[in-house]
């Protein structure tokens, strides 16, 4: 690929970034510190744009990643903002954060939306999450020309990758991985009672996968009973509120939780009481939330089998080999689309110069046209006026290039001659 820095001004060459951390660069206990609540995203985006040197921004926050896509000058102020906004110690994120400029940022966005950068290779949920991030940025007024164009191209690339390659075939989702783990612990899921905490997309997907195994019973606990009941009706399940969950937790053998709570909703003390009430019958818990819904210390308890999103990664990685060819094909498509987007981005860098050229020559045209009108009013024959107009425009258009050639040194003059031969398509007589 061409050296972009050689044809772009340095400030513009570093104007587009993807900055963040994900499941490959940061452990769960770090990721959960910088996860954004969907309700506060608008405030976060407006707060970021209030900082100098950031022109546009969008934030993607999922259980596996927190990323800031922005159009600005440099990444370090955004890293500092991320630490300040989440009240984490200064420089504590540095070992985990990546800041990808221009070409790398574009390629990264395309890979993320296509499912190539996910813990679940080829998983489709990330595309919807990215579209939601863009909607938040639009609502907050932080999405401008560059990021809007980037994301529209990103969605088109992701669609092509999914329809023209087999990247999504046999994808093992988080929900499917949870079922596989449960089947390692219990001889038959059909004999187990299932509790799903939350009512979002991940819990809906989990309910679908577990329902195929026909558990003994399914209960859905949610903050609002109305939304929980809507999901429960689809799976012939019982709906309860989160307030009821602690008293009933001992009834369930399998628990899958994924809420937007910023603090754990299941503590170690509660699970100690649950284990005692269950007479040490094992309880299997999958915590898909970031930040975590279950206190990490609960994993120390006997008869509690607690798994987080990071614990599911080994199961999910098993299907990576299956689609090596599809991955290679997708990467080629993404590389071609990255090159295309960067050509558009480079074109944006010359717009001010083109505008200035148009304005300069428009002033010359207006001046000569006004002079021609005065000549006509004064009785000068039209033929002479047209001749004077043409000669005047020619002289003024050529004044600056001619002056530059006359004032240039020998080396610079040779460069200008070659440039003018190219611009005006003058044959080289040598």
N, C-alpha and C positions, 0 to 999 in steps of 0.2 A: 504494500500500500504506500502511497506517496507520503513524503515528509510534510505534514500539514503545517508545522511551525515555520517552514521556509516560505510559505505563501500567505500566511496570516499574521497580522500584527500580534505580538505577544499577549497584550491585554485581552484581545478577543479570543485568542487561542485557548485561554484558560477560563472562559466565561461560563461553561456549562459543566456542572458537577453532579455526581451521585455519591453521596456521603452517608455512611452508616455502619452498622454491624449486623451480623446474621449468625445463623447456627454453625457456620463454618469458622467464624472468627471469634465468637464470644460464647461462653457457657450460659446456661439458662439464668443463673443468679445475676449475671451482668445484663442480659437482655431484658429481664423483667424490670430493671431499674429505669430503663429509658423507654418503656412501652408507653404509647399514647392512648388515652381513653378517647373513644370516638366523640364523646360529648365535649371534649376540650380541644379537639383538633383545630377548629376555627380560630379560637383564641390563640393557640400556639402559632398558627401560620401568620396571623396578623402581628403577633409579637415578634416573630422572626423578621418580617419585612420592615418592621420599625427600626431594625438594626441597619447601620450603614453598609454599603457594598453588597446588598442582596436585592435583586430586582424582581425576581419571581421565585416561587417555592411551592412544592407539594410534598406531603409526608405520607409514606407508606409504612404502616405499623401493623404487624401480624405476630403470631406466636413465634415465628422463626426469624423475623428481621424488623429492624427499625431503620428506615432510610429517608434521607432528605434529598430530593432532587431540586436543584436550584440553579438559577442564572444569576451569576454575580462575579466577584473579582477573585476571591481566594477562599479556601475552605476553613482556615483556622478559626475565624470569628464564628462560624456555624458550629464547630465543635465546642467552643466555649459557651455558645448559646444553649446547646443541647445539655451540657453539664449544669448550667445555671437554671434552666427551666425545670429540670428534674431534681435539682438540689443534690447532685452527687459531687464528691470532692474533685477539685480542679486537677486536671491531667489524669484522672483515674480511667478515662475511656481510651486514652491514647494507644494502649497495647492492642485494642480490639477494633478500632475504627479504620475503615478504608475511605479514601477520598479519591475518586476516579474522575479525571478530567476529560472533557470533550469526547474523543473517539471511544475511550474506555467506558465513559458514562453512557453513551448511546448504546454500545454493545451490551453493557450490563442491563440496561432497561429492557432491551429486546429479549435477553436470556431469561430475565426474571419473569416477564409476562408469558414467555413460552414454556415455563416450567423446567428450564434447564438448570436453574440455580436453586431449586427447591430441595428440601430434604426428601420429599416424595417426587422423584423424577417424573416430569410430565403431568403433575397434578393440575387440575383445571381451576381450583379455587383461587389461586393467586391472581389470575386474570381479573376475576370479579373484584377482588380486594384492591387491585390497582385502579380499576375503573372507579371504585368508591373513593379512593384517595384523590383522584382527579375531580370528582364531584365536590368533595370537601374544599379543595383548592379554588374551584370556580365559585363556590358559595362565599368563600372568605375573600374573594377578589385578589388572590395571589397568583393566578395563572395568567401569564402573558403570551405573547406571540411565540416565543421560542419553546417554552414548555408545552404549550398547547399543540404545536406542530410535532414535538417529540412524542407526546403520548398518543396522538392520533396515528402516527406512523408505528408506534409500538404495538397498538392494538391490531393494526392491519398485519404486521409481521407475525404476531402471535397466532392470529387466525390462519395465516398461510402455513405456519409450521405445524399446526395441529391438523390441518386438512390435507397437507401434502406429504407428511411423514407419519411414521408409526410411533411417534414419541409418547403418545398418550395411551397406547395399547397396554393392557395388563397392568395398569398403574395401581400400585398398592398404596391406598390412602391411609391417613392416620387412623381413620375409623376401622378400616379393614385390618390394620396392624393391631389395633386394640382387640379385635375379635380373635385374631391368631394367638395373641398372648393369653387371653382368657381361656382358650382351648388347651393351652399347655398346663393350666392350673386346675381346671375343672374337667372331668371326664365328659360331661355333656352340658352345654349351655341350656338345653331344654329343661334342666332341673334347677336352674338358678333364677333368682329374682334380681331384676335389673333396675337401677336408679340412674336416671340421666338428669344432671343438674345444669340448667340453662335452657335456652330455646332458640339459639342462633343457628347459623348454617352448619357449623361443625357438629353440634348435637343432633341436628336433623339428619345429617349424613350418618352419624353413629347409630341413630335409631334405625335407619334403613338397613345397615349391615347386620346389626344384632337381631332385628326382626326376622331376617332370613333364617336365623338359627332357632327361632320359636322359643324364646325364654319362657320360663314359668309365669312370670309377670313382668310388666314394664310400668314404671312410675316416672313421671317427669316433674321435677321441682324447679320452679322459676320465681323470680321476684314478683311478677304480676301473674295472678292466676289466669287471667283472660288469655294472655299469649301462650302460657303453658298448656291451657286446655285446647287451644287450636291445634297445637302439635300433637297432643295426646289423642285427640279424636282421630287423627290420621292413622295411628298405630294401635287403636283400641286400648289405650293406656290410661292410667289414673293420673290426674294432675293434682299437685299440692303446691303450697307456697314455700319459699325458702325458710320462713319462720317455723314451719312444721318439720323441716328436714332433720334437725338435731334429735328430736324425740323419736323419729322413725328410722334413723340411719341403721340401727341394729337389725332391721328386717331384711336388709339387702346383702346379696353375695357379691354383686358386681356394681361398681359405681364409676360412671364416667362424668367428669365435670369440666365445663368450659364456660365461665362467666366473664363479665367485664369488670369484676370487682378489683379494686386496687389493693385490697388486703385479703388474706386467707379467710375462707368461710368455713373451713374444717380444720380444727386445731388438733394437736397431739393429745391434749387432755380429753377431748370429745371421743377420739378414737380409742383411747384407753378404756373408757367406759363402755364403748360399743363392743370391743373385743371381749370384755368381761361378760357383758350381757349375752353375747353369742356363744359363750362357753368355749372360746378359742377356735370356733369355726373360722376358716380363712375368709378374709374379705379382700377382694381385688379392686384396686382403685387406679384409674387412669386419669391423670390431671393434664388436660390439654390447654389449660389457660396460661397466659403470660400477661401480667404477673400470675404466680401460682395461686390456685384456689385452696391447696392443701399445704399445711406447714411442712417444711422439708424434714423436720425432726420426726414426723410420723413414720417415716421409712424405717426408723430404728425399732419399731414395735414388732414383736413376734406376731405372726398370723395376719399381718397387714402387708399386702403385696402392692406397693405404690410405684407407679411408673409415670414419668413426665414425657414431654414431647421429645426430649433428647434421648431418653431411654428407648424410644421406638425406632431410632435411626438404623440400628443394625438389621432389624427385620426388613425395613424399607429398602436398604441398600442391596438386598439380595437380587432384585430384579434389574440392577444396573447393567449387567453383562448382556441381558436379553436384547437391549436396544442400542448397542454401540453404533450400529450402522445408521440408525435413525438419528442419533445424536450428531454424528458426523455430518449428515445431510442437513440437519437443522442449523448447525454452526456455519456451514457454507452459505445458507440462505441469509443468516443474520449478518455475516461479514459483508455480503453484497448490499444489503439494505443499510448497513452502517455507512458504507462508502457513499451511497446515494444521499443519505440524510446530511452527511458532512459537506457534500457539495452544495446543498441548499444553505447550510449554515455559513459556509464561506461566502456564498453569494450575498448573505445579509451584511457582511463586513464591508462591501463596496457600495452599498446603497447610499450612505451619506456622501461619498465622493461623486457618484452619479447625479445625485440631487443637486450638489453644488455646481457641477458642470452645466447641468440644465439651467440653473439659475443664472450663472455667469453669462452663458450665451444668449439667454432670453433678454438680459439687460442690453447686450450689444445689438440684438435684433431690434429692440424697441427704440434705441437711440437712432439707429440708421433709418428706421421706418418714419420716425418723427421728422428727421432731416429731409427725407424724400417728400413728405407731405408739405413741408414749408416751401420746398422748391416748386412743387406743383401749384401751390397757392400764389407764388410769386411769378408764375407765368412761364417757367422753364418747360420746354417741350418734354412730353412723356418719355420719348426715347432716351433723352439725356438723363432724365431722372432715374429711369431703370438702370442705365449704365452706371450712374453714380452710386446707386443702391447696391448693385452687385459688387462693384469695385470696393466700396466702403466695407461691406460685410467680409469680403475676402481678406482685405488688409487687416481688419480687426481680429478675425479668426486666426490669422497666421502670425499676428504680432508676438504673442507670448511664446509659441514654439521657436520662432526665428530669434527672438531675444535670448532664449535659453541656449540655443546653439552658439550664438555669437559670444556669450559670456562664459561658456563652459571651458574647462581645461581639456587637454588632449584626450585623456582617458575617459572623462565624462562625456565628451563630445562623441566619441565612438559609440558609447552606450546609447546616447540620445538618437544618433543616426540610425542605429539598428532598430530602436523602438519606433521611430517615426516611419521607417520603411515598413514595419509590421502594421502600424495603425493605419497608415494611408495607402498601404499596398503598393509601395514604390519599388520597382524592380532594382535589384542590386546590380550596378553596372560593372562591378569588378569581377 
